[in-house]
Amino acid sequence: MKAADFVAAIQSQVGNGYWYGCYVPMIGTESLLAYKAKQYPAVYTADYVSRSRKWLGKPVCDCVGLVKGTVWVADFQGRYQKESDLSANGMYATCTVKGAIATIPEKPGLLVWKDGHVGVYVGGGVVVESRGVDSGVVRTFLKDRPWTNWAECFLVDYAPVPAEDWQARAQAAEAKAAELSARIEQELPALQRTVQGLQADREALKAALQKALA
């Protein structure tokens, strides 16, 4: 998965919920909550289950589930991948390019890590993280959180996107816009006739009502 696409997909998850042991694109349901409570009884206490219900009906993931699930959706059509089903610490340990947080380069898509927790640096001093059951997926400032290290995620391609790829994307977007514009122009006369017919019906009904009340 290209880093730019990874960052865009990660940012699209902001506002979604946090459930421990879950990953993108899971949706919070009572049956999933019961399953996770049985799977992780030490985490899913009665209080935790009660607090988790605020996310029912919304996408839910934990911190590392945000990372690996996003890649699974993009590269594997959402299919579970056992080899990359890692914990936050396991994800960081598997990365080979890494450093202390004070040395983090301005490279959107990097992982930021502290013991037991991981987030994604999206650039400009901002991180997206699935922070916890009370917060869900949120944006935070890098400087305000206790991250200790950064890493290039081994699931993400950080190579610069060639100019011809950007050109192809732009051409595809222009073609789609032209297609939509042509459809609008084609369908607009019919829509206008429908509106005119509805207006005529309204006037006729109005006249009939006034006559009946006279």
Backbone as a printed PyTorch tensor [residue, N CA C, xyz], in Angstrom:
tensor([[[  0.8510,  -1.1920,   0.0000],
         [  0.0000,   0.0000,   0.0000],
         [  0.8860,   1.2410,   0.0000]],

        [[  0.6190,   2.1660,  -0.9090],
         [  1.3890,   3.4000,  -0.9830],
         [  1.1240,   4.2620,   0.2490]],

        [[  2.1600,   4.9620,   0.6960],
         [  2.0510,   5.7550,   1.9130],
         [  0.9510,   6.8050,   1.8130]],

        [[  0.8340,   7.4670,   0.6620],
         [ -0.1900,   8.5100,   0.5090],
         [ -1.5900,   7.9210,   0.6480]],

        [[ -1.7990,   6.7440,   0.0700],
         [ -3.0990,   6.0820,   0.1820],
         [ -3.3410,   5.6130,   1.6170]],

        [[ -2.2900,   5.1370,   2.2560],
         [ -2.3710,   4.6960,   3.6500],
         [ -2.8040,   5.8480,   4.5510]],

        [[ -2.1740,   6.9990,   4.3880],
         [ -2.5030,   8.1650,   5.2010],
         [ -3.9530,   8.5890,   4.9760]],

        [[ -4.3710,   8.6280,   3.7160],
         [ -5.7510,   9.0310,   3.4150],
         [ -6.7550,   8.0630,   4.0490]],

        [[ -6.4650,   6.7590,   3.9570],
         [ -7.3710,   5.7610,   4.5290],
         [ -7.4000,   5.8480,   6.0490]],

        [[ -6.2440,   6.0590,   6.6540],
         [ -6.1750,   6.2010,   8.1130],
         [ -6.9870,   7.4200,   8.5660]],

        [[ -6.8290,   8.5230,   7.8710],
         [ -7.5510,   9.7380,   8.2650],
         [ -9.0620,   9.5760,   8.1040]],

        [[ -9.4770,   8.7340,   7.1790],
         [-10.9160,   8.5240,   6.9860],
         [-11.5600,   7.7890,   8.1590]],

        [[-10.7440,   7.1890,   9.0200],
         [-11.2610,   6.4410,  10.1620],
         [-11.5090,   7.3280,  11.3910]],

        [[-11.0760,   8.5730,  11.3400],
         [-11.2570,   9.4720,  12.4920],
         [-12.7430,   9.5880,  12.8180]],

        [[-13.0570,   9.4450,  14.0910],
         [-14.4510,   9.4990,  14.5420],
         [-15.0480,   8.1360,  14.7860]],

        [[-14.3650,   7.0860,  14.3420],
         [-14.8400,   5.7320,  14.5890],
         [-14.4450,   5.2620,  15.9830]],

        [[-14.8920,   4.0730,  16.3490],
         [-14.7520,   3.6260,  17.7220],
         [-13.5560,   2.7370,  17.9900]],

        [[-13.3120,   2.5250,  19.2860],
         [-12.2330,   1.6480,  19.7530],
         [-12.8370,   0.4770,  20.5100]],

        [[-12.5360,  -0.7360,  20.0580],
         [-12.7670,  -1.9560,  20.8240],
         [-11.4880,  -2.7770,  20.7710]],

        [[-11.0250,  -3.2050,  21.9090],
         [ -9.8020,  -3.9940,  21.9730],
         [ -9.9790,  -5.3030,  21.1880]],

        [[ -8.9370,  -5.6630,  20.4240],
         [ -8.9560,  -6.9080,  19.6700],
         [ -9.6770,  -6.8380,  18.3450]],

        [[-10.1080,  -5.6480,  17.9440],
         [-10.8330,  -5.4920,  16.6770],
         [ -9.9720,  -4.7400,  15.6650]],

        [[-10.3380,  -4.8450,  14.4040],
         [ -9.5660,  -4.2050,  13.3400],
         [-10.4940,  -3.7440,  12.2270]],

        [[-10.0370,  -2.7710,  11.4560],
         [-10.7580,  -2.2830,  10.2840],
         [-11.0250,  -3.4670,   9.3510]],

        [[-12.2580,  -3.6930,   8.8430],
         [-13.4300,  -2.8300,   8.8880],
         [-14.5500,  -3.3850,   9.7760]],

        [[-14.2380,  -3.9280,  10.9460],
         [-15.2660,  -4.4910,  11.8160],
         [-16.2680,  -3.4160,  12.2520]],

        [[-17.5220,  -3.8340,  12.4140],
         [-18.5870,  -2.9600,  12.8800],
         [-19.0260,  -3.4310,  14.2670]],

        [[-19.2180,  -2.4950,  15.1780],
         [-19.5950,  -2.8440,  16.5360],
         [-21.0250,  -3.3490,  16.6400]],

        [[-21.1840,  -4.6050,  17.0060],
         [-22.4950,  -5.2010,  17.2320],
         [-22.4950,  -5.8740,  18.5970]],

        [[-23.6690,  -6.1730,  19.1070],
         [-23.7550,  -6.8530,  20.3980],
         [-23.1010,  -8.2320,  20.3230]],

        [[-23.2640,  -8.9210,  19.1890],
         [-22.6720, -10.2570,  19.0680],
         [-21.1470, -10.1770,  19.0390]],

        [[-20.5900,  -9.1710,  18.3460],
         [-19.1380,  -9.0000,  18.3270],
         [-18.6410,  -8.6280,  19.7230]],

        [[-19.3700,  -7.7740,  20.4070],
         [-18.9800,  -7.3700,  21.7540],
         [-18.9560,  -8.5770,  22.6950]],

        [[-19.9750,  -9.4380,  22.5760],
         [-20.0190, -10.6430,  23.4120],
         [-18.8580, -11.5760,  23.0870]],

        [[-18.5290, -11.6900,  21.7960],
         [-17.4210, -12.5460,  21.3820],
         [-16.1010, -12.0240,  21.9260]],

        [[-15.8720, -10.7220,  21.8180],
         [-14.6220, -10.1450,  22.3140],
         [-14.5380, -10.2220,  23.8360]],

        [[-15.6680, -10.0880,  24.5050],
         [-15.6790, -10.2070,  25.9600],
         [-15.2860, -11.6200,  26.3920]],

        [[-15.7080, -12.6020,  25.6170],
         [-15.3390, -13.9920,  25.9070],
         [-13.8770, -14.2470,  25.5560]],

        [[-13.4060, -13.6030,  24.4810],
         [-12.0290, -13.7860,  24.0190],
         [-11.0210, -13.1040,  24.9460]],

        [[-11.3760, -11.9220,  25.4460],
         [-10.4610, -11.1470,  26.2950],
         [-11.1640, -10.7480,  27.5990]],

        [[-11.4620, -11.7070,  28.4630],
         [-12.2270, -11.3940,  29.6770],
         [-11.5070, -10.4390,  30.6200]],

        [[-10.1790, -10.4290,  30.6110],
         [ -9.4490,  -9.5340,  31.5020],
         [ -9.6170,  -8.0700,  31.0840]],

        [[ -9.8410,  -7.8380,  29.7910],
         [-10.0360,  -6.4780,  29.2860],
         [-11.5060,  -6.0760,  29.3590]],

        [[-12.3680,  -6.9780,  28.9090],
         [-13.7920,  -6.6700,  28.7990],
         [-14.5130,  -6.9220,  30.1190]],

        [[-14.1780,  -6.1060,  31.0930],
         [-14.9040,  -6.1290,  32.3580],
         [-16.3140,  -5.5830,  32.1340]],

        [[-17.1730,  -5.6930,  33.1510],
         [-18.5340,  -5.1740,  33.0200],
         [-18.5230,  -3.6840,  32.7100]],

        [[-17.6300,  -2.9590,  33.3650],
         [-17.5270,  -1.5250,  33.1210],
         [-17.0480,  -1.2380,  31.7030]],

        [[-16.0570,  -2.0010,  31.2340],
         [-15.5170,  -1.8020,  29.8830],
         [-16.5880,  -2.1060,  28.8390]],

        [[-17.3480,  -3.1720,  29.0490],
         [-18.4200,  -3.5210,  28.1160],
         [-19.4520,  -2.3990,  28.0580]],

        [[-19.7920,  -1.8570,  29.2150],
         [-20.7610,  -0.7610,  29.2570],
         [-20.2510,   0.4530,  28.4890]],

        [[-18.9920,   0.7950,  28.6910],
         [-18.4080,   1.9400,  27.9850],
         [-18.2590,   1.6770,  26.4940]],

        [[-18.0880,   0.4050,  26.1160],
         [-17.9210,   0.0490,  24.7060],
         [-19.2020,   0.2540,  23.9100]],

        [[-20.3380,   0.1970,  24.5670],
         [-21.6200,   0.2530,  23.8480],
         [-21.8530,   1.5870,  23.1550]],

        [[-21.1070,   2.6050,  23.5070],
         [-21.2510,   3.8930,  22.8160],
         [-20.8810,   3.7800,  21.3410]],

        [[-20.1210,   2.7160,  20.9900],
         [-19.6600,   2.5460,  19.6050],
         [-20.4970,   1.5410,  18.8270]],

        [[-21.5910,   1.0630,  19.3870],
         [-22.4400,   0.1180,  18.6580],
         [-22.9180,   0.7460,  17.3460]],

        [[-22.8280,  -0.0380,  16.2910],
         [-23.2500,   0.4320,  14.9680],
         [-22.1920,   1.1930,  14.2020]],

        [[-21.0140,   1.4200,  14.8200],
         [-19.9430,   2.1450,  14.1540],
         [-18.7590,   1.2170,  13.9080]],

        [[-17.8840,   1.5600,  12.9520],
         [-16.6480,   0.7870,  12.7890],
         [-15.8240,   0.8600,  14.0690]],

        [[-15.1880,  -0.2620,  14.4320],
         [-14.3900,  -0.3190,  15.6620],
         [-13.0620,  -1.0180,  15.3810]],

        [[-12.0170,  -0.5610,  16.0530],
         [-10.7010,  -1.1930,  15.9440],
         [ -9.8760,  -0.7690,  17.1390]],

        [[ -8.8300,  -1.5330,  17.4340],
         [ -7.8830,  -1.0680,  18.4420],
         [ -6.7330,  -0.3660,  17.7280]],

        [[ -5.6830,  -0.0200,  18.4690],
         [ -4.6360,   0.8160,  17.8680],
         [ -3.9320,   0.1420,  16.6980]],

        [[ -3.5010,  -1.0890,  16.8940],
         [ -2.8040,  -1.7750,  15.8100],
         [ -3.7930,  -2.3050,  14.7750]],

        [[ -5.0420,  -2.5290,  15.2010],
         [ -6.0790,  -2.9390,  14.2520],
         [ -6.3910,  -1.8600,  13.2420]],

        [[ -6.1620,  -0.6070,  13.6220],
         [ -6.3120,   0.4970,  12.6770],
         [ -5.2790,   0.3840,  11.5670]],

        [[ -4.0580,   0.0220,  11.9260],
         [ -2.9540,  -0.0620,  10.9650],
         [ -3.1050,  -1.2780,  10.0650]],

        [[ -3.1160,  -2.4490,  10.6660],
         [ -3.1300,  -3.6720,   9.8490],
         [ -4.4390,  -3.8380,   9.1010]],

        [[ -5.5710,  -3.4630,   9.7170],
         [ -6.8500,  -3.5970,   9.0310],
         [ -6.9580,  -2.7010,   7.8140]],

        [[ -6.4120,  -1.4900,   7.9190],
         [ -6.4310,  -0.5700,   6.7820],
         [ -5.6760,  -1.1620,   5.5960]],

        [[ -4.5330,  -1.7870,   5.8690],
         [ -3.7520,  -2.4120,   4.7980],
         [ -4.4800,  -3.6420,   4.2670]],

        [[ -5.0750,  -4.4280,   5.1390],
         [ -5.7930,  -5.6220,   4.6840],
         [ -6.9340,  -5.2620,   3.7360]],

        [[ -7.6320,  -4.1600,   4.0430],
         [ -8.7230,  -3.7240,   3.1680],
         [ -8.1790,  -3.3000,   1.8080]],

        [[ -7.0900,  -2.5380,   1.8120],
         [ -6.5490,  -2.0050,   0.5630],
         [ -5.8700,  -3.0670,  -0.2940]],

        [[ -5.1010,  -3.9470,   0.3450],
         [ -4.2680,  -4.8820,  -0.4160],
         [ -4.8220,  -6.3000,  -0.5000]],

        [[ -5.7590,  -6.6420,   0.3820],
         [ -6.2340,  -8.0240,   0.4370],
         [ -7.7580,  -8.1250,   0.4720]],

        [[ -8.4440,  -7.0700,  -0.0060],
         [ -9.9030,  -7.0410,  -0.0500],
         [-10.5250,  -7.3370,   1.3200]],

        [[ -9.8310,  -6.9370,   2.3690],
         [-10.3550,  -7.0910,   3.7130],
         [-10.1590,  -8.4570,   4.3300]],

        [[ -9.4450,  -9.3420,   3.6190],
         [ -9.2440, -10.6910,   4.1540],
         [ -8.2020, -10.6810,   5.2770]],

        [[ -8.4750, -11.4320,   6.3130],
         [ -7.5670, -11.5550,   7.4550],
         [ -6.2230, -12.1280,   6.9970]],

        [[ -5.1250, -11.5440,   7.5040],
         [ -3.7830, -11.9860,   7.1530],
         [ -3.0390, -12.3860,   8.4270]],

        [[ -2.8860, -13.6830,   8.6190],
         [ -2.3040, -14.1950,   9.8610],
         [ -0.8860, -13.6920,  10.0880]],

        [[ -0.0900, -13.5980,   9.0170],
         [  1.3240, -13.2490,   9.1730],
         [  1.5250, -11.8030,   9.6430]],

        [[  0.5640, -10.9450,   9.4010],
         [  0.6940,  -9.5530,   9.8590],
         [ -0.2980,  -9.2250,  10.9770]],

        [[ -0.8910, -10.2620,  11.5620],
         [ -1.7820, -10.0530,  12.7030],
         [ -0.9280,  -9.9400,  13.9600]],

        [[ -0.4010,  -8.7430,  14.1800],
         [  0.5600,  -8.5000,  15.2460],
         [  0.0020,  -7.5330,  16.2840]],

        [[  0.5620,  -7.5840,  17.4740],
         [  0.2430,  -6.6050,  18.5020],
         [  0.9600,  -5.3000,  18.1780]],

        [[  0.6850,  -4.2640,  18.9470],
         [  1.3810,  -2.9940,  18.7440],
         [  2.8870,  -3.1710,  18.8950]],

        [[  3.3020,  -3.9000,  19.9270],
         [  4.7360,  -4.1230,  20.1310],
         [  5.3130,  -5.0340,  19.0600]],

        [[  4.5300,  -6.0330,  18.6360],
         [  4.9890,  -6.9210,  17.5670],
         [  5.1280,  -6.1990,  16.2440]],

        [[  4.2010,  -5.2720,  15.9770],
         [  4.2730,  -4.4760,  14.7520],
         [  5.5450,  -3.6330,  14.7470]],

        [[  5.8050,  -2.9620,  15.8590],
         [  6.9950,  -2.1120,  15.9300],
         [  8.2630,  -2.9590,  15.8180]],

        [[  8.2970,  -4.1110,  16.4900],
         [  9.4900,  -4.9620,  16.4760],
         [  9.8060,  -5.4650,  15.0750]],

        [[  8.7720,  -5.6660,  14.2540],
         [  8.9600,  -6.1970,  12.9070],
         [  9.4930,  -5.1400,  11.9470]],

        [[  9.2890,  -3.8790,  12.2500],
         [  9.7840,  -2.8070,  11.3840],
         [ 11.3100,  -2.7300,  11.4650]],

        [[ 11.9530,  -2.4900,  10.3520],
         [ 13.4190,  -2.4560,  10.3180],
         [ 13.9910,  -1.0480,  10.2820]],

        [[ 13.2280,  -0.0900,   9.7650],
         [ 13.6770,   1.3040,   9.7300],
         [ 12.9520,   2.0400,  10.8420]],

        [[ 13.7010,   2.5040,  11.8430],
         [ 13.0640,   3.1010,  13.0140],
         [ 14.0520,   3.9960,  13.7360]],

        [[ 13.5610,   4.7350,  14.7080],
         [ 14.4430,   5.6070,  15.4800],
         [ 13.7190,   6.2160,  16.6590]],

        [[ 14.4520,   6.9780,  17.4550],
         [ 13.8720,   7.6820,  18.5910],
         [ 12.9320,   8.7710,  18.0890]],

        [[ 11.8830,   9.0610,  18.8500],
         [ 10.8630,   9.9970,  18.3880],
         [ 11.4470,  11.3750,  18.1040]],

        [[ 12.5130,  11.7480,  18.7880],
         [ 13.1340,  13.0540,  18.5530],
         [ 13.7290,  13.1680,  17.1550]],

        [[ 13.9420,  12.0260,  16.4860],
         [ 14.5570,  12.0350,  15.1550],
         [ 13.5480,  11.7810,  14.0360]],

        [[ 12.2690,  11.8090,  14.3350],
         [ 11.2620,  11.4640,  13.3300],
         [ 11.3520,  12.4000,  12.1270]],

        [[ 11.4250,  11.8450,  10.9250],
         [ 11.4430,  12.6950,   9.7270],
         [ 10.0240,  13.1360,   9.3600]],

        [[  9.9260,  14.1620,   8.5510],
         [  8.6160,  14.6230,   8.0830],
         [  8.1840,  13.7190,   6.9270]],

        [[  7.6660,  12.5400,   7.2990],
         [  7.2730,  11.5420,   6.3140],
         [  5.9080,  10.9850,   6.7090]],

        [[  4.8210,  11.5210,   6.1630],
         [  3.4920,  11.0230,   6.5000],
         [  3.3740,   9.5180,   6.2360]],

        [[  2.7160,   8.8400,   7.1800],
         [  2.5360,   7.3920,   7.0700],
         [  3.4310,   6.5990,   7.9960]],

        [[  4.3700,   7.2550,   8.6670],
         [  5.2090,   6.5600,   9.6330],
         [  4.3790,   6.1200,  10.8340]],

        [[  4.8030,   5.0270,  11.4560],
         [  4.2140,   4.6390,  12.7250],
         [  4.8890,   5.4070,  13.8500]],

        [[  4.1240,   5.7460,  14.8590],
         [  4.6940,   6.2480,  16.1120],
         [  4.2960,   5.2500,  17.1970]],

        [[  5.2120,   5.0190,  18.1200],
         [  5.0420,   3.9020,  19.0580],
         [  5.4880,   4.2700,  20.4580]],

        [[  4.7780,   3.7280,  21.4210],
         [  5.2430,   3.6310,  22.8000],
         [  4.8330,   2.2450,  23.2670]],

        [[  5.3890,   1.7740,  24.3230],
         [  5.1370,   0.4100,  24.7670],
         [  3.6370,   0.1320,  24.8630]],

        [[  3.1690,  -0.8160,  24.0380],
         [  1.7750,  -1.2280,  24.0630],
         [  0.8250,  -0.4200,  23.2090]],

        [[  1.3150,   0.5660,  22.4740],
         [  0.4150,   1.4300,  21.7160],
         [  1.1010,   1.9460,  20.4630]],

        [[  0.3210,   2.1140,  19.3970],
         [  0.8640,   2.5750,  18.1280],
         [ -0.1290,   3.5250,  17.4630]],

        [[  0.4060,   4.5090,  16.7400],
         [ -0.4170,   5.4310,  15.9700],
         [  0.2250,   5.6820,  14.6240]],

        [[ -0.3740,   6.5450,  13.8320],
         [  0.1450,   6.8500,  12.4910],
         [  0.3760,   8.3460,  12.3680]],

        [[  1.6050,   8.7220,  12.0440],
         [  1.9410,  10.1210,  11.8080],
         [  1.4380,  10.5130,  10.4260]],

        [[  0.5540,  11.5330,  10.3710],
         [ -0.0410,  11.9180,   9.0910],
         [  0.5380,  13.2250,   8.5480]],

        [[  1.5520,  13.7700,   9.2370],
         [  2.2220,  14.9710,   8.7600],
         [  1.7910,  16.2170,   9.5190]],

        [[  2.6430,  17.2330,   9.4600],
         [  2.3120,  18.5050,  10.0870],
         [  2.2010,  18.4500,  11.5940]],

        [[  2.9070,  17.4920,  12.2030],
         [  2.8580,  17.3740,  13.6500],
         [  1.6300,  16.6790,  14.1910]],

        [[  0.8590,  16.0290,  13.3160],
         [ -0.4050,  15.4010,  13.7130],
         [ -0.3170,  13.8840,  13.6110]],

        [[ -0.9360,  13.2110,  14.5610],
         [ -1.0100,  11.7450,  14.6020],
         [ -2.4750,  11.3270,  14.6130]],

        [[ -2.7930,  10.2360,  13.9340],
         [ -4.1000,   9.5920,  14.0760],
         [ -3.8890,   8.3120,  14.8510]],

        [[ -4.6510,   8.1370,  15.9170],
         [ -4.5190,   6.9390,  16.7370],
         [ -5.8810,   6.4720,  17.2160]],

        [[ -6.0310,   5.1640,  17.3280],
         [ -7.2050,   4.5970,  17.9850],
         [ -6.8410,   4.5460,  19.4620]],

        [[ -7.2880,   5.5440,  20.2010],
         [ -6.6820,   5.8760,  21.4900],
         [ -7.2170,   5.0640,  22.6650]],

        [[ -8.4480,   4.6460,  22.5960],
         [ -9.0110,   3.8970,  23.7110],
         [-10.5200,   3.9100,  23.6370]],

        [[-11.1560,   3.1020,  24.4770],
         [-12.6020,   2.9260,  24.3770],
         [-13.3730,   4.2190,  24.6330]],

        [[-12.8170,   5.1290,  25.3990],
         [-13.5140,   6.3850,  25.6740],
         [-13.2940,   7.4380,  24.5930]],

        [[-12.2450,   7.2830,  23.7910],
         [-11.8880,   8.2990,  22.7910],
         [-12.1790,   7.8680,  21.3610]],

        [[-11.9680,   6.5970,  21.0420],
         [-12.0910,   6.1370,  19.6750],
         [-10.8990,   6.5770,  18.8380]],

        [[-11.1080,   6.6820,  17.5390],
         [-10.0440,   7.0810,  16.6110],
         [-10.0160,   8.6050,  16.5410]],

        [[ -8.8990,   9.1770,  16.9140],
         [ -8.8120,  10.6430,  17.0390],
         [ -7.5130,  11.1650,  16.4340]],

        [[ -7.5040,  12.4690,  16.1660],
         [ -6.2720,  13.1660,  15.8050],
         [ -5.6760,  13.7730,  17.0740]],

        [[ -4.3740,  13.6420,  17.2190],
         [ -3.6770,  14.2420,  18.3520],
         [ -2.4020,  14.8970,  17.8300]],

        [[ -1.8110,  15.7380,  18.6510],
         [ -0.5470,  16.3570,  18.2710],
         [  0.6160,  15.4900,  18.7520]],

        [[  1.5530,  15.2710,  17.8760],
         [  2.7160,  14.4480,  18.1890],
         [  3.3870,  14.9020,  19.4790]],

        [[  3.5390,  16.1960,  19.6460],
         [  4.2690,  16.7360,  20.7940],
         [  3.5390,  16.5380,  22.1210]],

        [[  2.2220,  16.3000,  22.0470],
         [  1.4290,  16.2020,  23.2730],
         [  1.2840,  14.7800,  23.8040]],

        [[  1.8290,  13.8070,  23.0760],
         [  1.6290,  12.4070,  23.4600],
         [  2.9790,  11.7650,  23.7690]],

        [[  3.0050,  10.7330,  24.6210],
         [  4.2690,  10.1710,  25.1060],
         [  4.8960,   9.1290,  24.1780]],

        [[  4.8990,   9.4040,  22.8780],
         [  5.5280,   8.4720,  21.9390],
         [  7.0410,   8.4290,  22.2010]],

        [[  7.6130,   7.2560,  22.0440],
         [  9.0540,   7.1210,  22.2780],
         [  9.8450,   6.8370,  21.0060]],

        [[  9.1690,   6.2730,  19.9880],
         [  9.8810,   5.8800,  18.7750],
         [  9.0020,   6.0290,  17.5500]],

        [[  9.6380,   6.0640,  16.3920],
         [  8.9420,   6.0410,  15.1150],
         [  9.4800,   4.8730,  14.2980]],

        [[  8.7260,   4.4850,  13.2580],
         [  9.1650,   3.3800,  12.3890],
         [  8.4530,   3.4480,  11.0510]],

        [[  9.1270,   2.9460,  10.0210],
         [  8.4680,   2.7260,   8.7350],
         [  7.7320,   1.4020,   8.8150]],

        [[  6.4220,   1.4380,   8.6480],
         [  5.6160,   0.2170,   8.7150],
         [  5.9970,  -0.7070,   7.5670]],

        [[  6.2810,  -1.9620,   7.8810],
         [  6.7140,  -2.9070,   6.8420],
         [  5.5920,  -3.2420,   5.8660]],

        [[  4.3710,  -2.8440,   6.1560],
         [  3.2360,  -3.0940,   5.2660],
         [  3.0020,  -1.9600,   4.2780]],

        [[  3.7720,  -0.8770,   4.4180],
         [  3.5330,   0.3390,   3.6320],
         [  4.7190,   0.6380,   2.7290]],

        [[  4.4360,   1.0890,   1.5130],
         [  5.4640,   1.4620,   0.5430],
         [  5.6750,   2.9730,   0.6180]],

        [[  6.8650,   3.3680,   1.0800],
         [  7.1620,   4.7860,   1.2480],
         [  7.8790,   5.4040,   0.0490]],

        [[  8.0720,   4.6390,  -1.0030],
         [  8.7290,   5.1860,  -2.1880],
         [  7.8800,   6.3070,  -2.7780]],

        [[  8.5110,   7.3830,  -3.2600],
         [  7.7410,   8.4820,  -3.8570],
         [  6.9050,   7.9840,  -5.0270]],

        [[  5.7050,   8.5180,  -5.1420],
         [  4.8350,   8.1470,  -6.2570],
         [  5.3560,   8.8210,  -7.5200]],

        [[  5.6700,   8.0390,  -8.5720],
         [  6.1750,   8.6420,  -9.8190],
         [  5.2080,   9.6740, -10.3860]],

        [[  5.7640,  10.6820, -11.0220],
         [  4.9360,  11.7490, -11.5810],
         [  3.8980,  11.2120, -12.5550]],

        [[  4.2800,  10.1600, -13.3130],
         [  3.3180,   9.6260, -14.2780],
         [  2.1230,   8.9800, -13.5950]],

        [[  2.3360,   8.4560, -12.3630],
         [  1.2180,   7.8830, -11.6130],
         [  0.2420,   8.9690, -11.1890]],

        [[  0.7850,  10.1040, -10.7170],
         [ -0.0800,  11.2130, -10.3500],
         [ -0.8320,  11.7320, -11.5680]],

        [[ -0.1410,  11.7570, -12.7200],
         [ -0.7850,  12.2130, -13.9380],
         [ -1.9230,  11.2710, -14.3270]],

        [[ -1.6800,   9.9800, -14.1800],
         [ -2.7160,   8.9920, -14.5030],
         [ -3.9180,   9.1530, -13.5750]],

        [[ -3.6440,   9.3910, -12.2980],
         [ -4.7370,   9.5890, -11.3470],
         [ -5.5410,  10.8340, -11.6900]],

        [[ -4.8280,  11.9130, -12.0650],
         [ -5.5070,  13.1460, -12.4260],
         [ -6.3610,  12.9570, -13.6770]],

        [[ -5.8260,  12.2220, -14.6520],
         [ -6.5750,  11.9730, -15.8760],
         [ -7.8120,  11.1270, -15.5990]],

        [[ -7.6690,  10.1500, -14.6970],
         [ -8.8110,   9.3130, -14.3400],
         [ -9.8920,  10.1390, -13.6430]],

        [[ -9.4550,  11.0470, -12.7580],
         [-10.4080,  11.9080, -12.0580],
         [-11.1210,  12.8360, -13.0440]],

        [[-10.3580,  13.3760, -14.0230],
         [-10.9580,  14.2560, -15.0230],
         [-11.9570,  13.4860, -15.8870]],

        [[-11.6200,  12.2540, -16.2250],
         [-12.5210,  11.4360, -17.0330],
         [-13.8150,  11.1450, -16.2750]],

        [[-13.6820,  10.8600, -14.9740],
         [-14.8660,  10.5930, -14.1570],
         [-15.7340,  11.8340, -14.0500]],

        [[-15.0990,  12.9970, -13.8700],
         [-15.8480,  14.2420, -13.7860],
         [-16.5810,  14.5250, -15.0920]],

        [[-15.9160,  14.2710, -16.2200],
         [-16.5390,  14.4850, -17.5310],
         [-17.7300,  13.5470, -17.7120]],

        [[-17.5650,  12.3160, -17.2560],
         [-18.6560,  11.3350, -17.3640],
         [-19.8730,  11.7840, -16.5550]],

        [[-19.6270,  12.2450, -15.3280],
         [-20.7280,  12.7100, -14.4790],
         [-21.3930,  13.9480, -15.0670]],

        [[-20.5680,  14.8460, -15.6210],
         [-21.1170,  16.0450, -16.2320],
         [-22.0050,  15.6990, -17.4230]],

        [[-21.5660,  14.7440, -18.2330],
         [-22.3580,  14.3220, -19.3930],
         [-23.6780,  13.6860, -18.9560]],

        [[-23.6400,  12.9060, -17.8990],
         [-24.8620,  12.2780, -17.3890],
         [-25.8400,  13.3220, -16.8780]],

        [[-25.2970,  14.3350, -16.1910],
         [-26.1570,  15.4000, -15.6800],
         [-26.8260,  16.1350, -16.8320]],

        [[-26.0170,  16.4660, -17.8620],
         [-26.5720,  17.1700, -19.0180],
         [-27.6260,  16.3180, -19.7220]],

        [[-27.4120,  15.0170, -19.7670],
         [-28.3490,  14.1220, -20.4380],
         [-29.6550,  13.9810, -19.6580]],

        [[-29.5400,  13.9240, -18.3420],
         [-30.7200,  13.6730, -17.5190],
         [-31.4300,  14.9440, -17.0840]],

        [[-30.7710,  16.1080, -17.2120],
         [-31.3560,  17.3500, -16.7350],
         [-32.6880,  17.6940, -17.4060]],

        [[-32.8280,  17.5780, -18.7480],
         [-34.1200,  17.9140, -19.3610],
         [-35.2700,  17.0800, -18.7840]],

        [[-35.0380,  15.7940, -18.5640],
         [-36.0890,  14.9460, -18.0110],
         [-36.4490,  15.3800, -16.5960]],

        [[-35.4400,  15.7460, -15.8250],
         [-35.6920,  16.2160, -14.4610],
         [-36.4640,  17.5300, -14.4700]],

        [[-36.1040,  18.4060, -15.4020],
         [-36.8110,  19.6800, -15.5070],
         [-38.2730,  19.4600, -15.8900]],

        [[-38.5370,  18.5110, -16.8150],
         [-39.9160,  18.2080, -17.1880],
         [-40.6880,  17.6480, -16.0010]],

        [[-40.0210,  16.8190, -15.2060],
         [-40.6720,  16.2610, -14.0240],
         [-41.0440,  17.3560, -13.0410]],

        [[-40.1190,  18.2830, -12.8410],
         [-40.3890,  19.3980, -11.9310],
         [-41.5370,  20.2500, -12.4480]],

        [[-41.5350,  20.5250, -13.7430],
         [-42.6130,  21.3170, -14.3330],
         [-43.9560,  20.6120, -14.1700]],

        [[-43.9600,  19.2900, -14.3570],
         [-45.1910,  18.5230, -14.1830],
         [-45.6930,  18.5790, -12.7510]],

        [[-44.7710,  18.4720, -11.8060],
         [-45.1500,  18.5470, -10.3880],
         [-45.7050,  19.9260, -10.0410]],

        [[-45.0920,  20.9690, -10.6140],
         [-45.5820,  22.3190, -10.3630],
         [-46.9830,  22.5060, -10.9420]],

        [[-47.2140,  21.9330, -12.1240],
         [-48.5460,  22.0200, -12.7330],
         [-49.5780,  21.2740, -11.8940]],

        [[-49.2020,  20.0980, -11.4040],
         [-50.1040,  19.3330, -10.5400],
         [-50.4240,  20.0990,  -9.2740]],

        [[-49.4040,  20.7650,  -8.7080],
         [-49.6140,  21.5370,  -7.4880],
         [-50.5960,  22.6710,  -7.7290]],

        [[-50.4460,  23.3760,  -8.8660],
         [-51.3530,  24.4640,  -9.1800],
         [-52.7700,  23.9640,  -9.3990]],

        [[-52.8910,  22.7890, -10.0360],
         [-54.2160,  22.2230, -10.2750],
         [-54.8870,  21.8280,  -8.9710]],

        [[-54.1160,  21.2190,  -8.0730],
         [-54.6600,  20.8390,  -6.7790],
         [-55.0470,  22.0570,  -5.9690]],

        [[-54.2320,  23.1120,  -6.0400],
         [-54.5060,  24.3450,  -5.3320],
         [-55.8040,  24.9550,  -5.8240]],

        [[-55.9950,  24.9530,  -7.1510],
         [-57.2140,  25.5060,  -7.7250],
         [-58.4330,  24.6990,  -7.3240]],

        [[-58.2640,  23.3540,  -7.3310],
         [-59.3780,  22.4840,  -6.9640],
         [-59.7680,  22.6760,  -5.5030]],

        [[-58.7690,  22.8590,  -4.6310],
         [-59.0180,  23.0730,  -3.2090],
         [-59.7520,  24.3980,  -2.9940]],

        [[-59.3070,  25.4430,  -3.6890],
         [-59.9490,  26.7550,  -3.5440],
         [-61.4080,  26.6910,  -4.0230]],

        [[-61.6500,  25.9270,  -5.1000],
         [-63.0120,  25.7880,  -5.6270],
         [-63.9020,  25.0440,  -4.6410]],

        [[-63.3050,  23.9850,  -4.0090],
         [-64.1020,  23.1980,  -3.0640],
         [-64.4390,  23.9790,  -1.8200]],

        [[-63.5770,  24.9190,  -1.4330],
         [-63.8030,  25.7090,  -0.2240],
         [-64.6770,  26.9370,  -0.4710]],

        [[-64.8780,  27.2500,  -1.7500],
         [-65.6670,  28.4550,  -2.0740],
         [-67.1510,  28.2680,  -1.7170]]])
